[in-house]
């Protein structure tokens, strides 16, 4: 199984503060949930303990919304939440 990132997802990585490695780890070992349009969501928390946009946060939650592409996953978008 390969995990590919759509160009939209790659653009969201930069603006939302995630890395490609975090997204891959989220798809490989995160919790799954149903997403809109018959897609699958993957969710995983990462220790952060850093500053993001002027505020200090302990945890970063990465959500990857993906569609099955044969045996592979195509990540459509990435959502990041800090807390």
Secondary structure, DSSP 8 states (H G I E B T S, - for coil): --EEE-HHHHHHHHHHT--HHHHHHHHHHSEEEEEGGGEEEEEEEEEEEEEETTEEEEEEEEEEEEEEETTEEEEEEEEEEE-
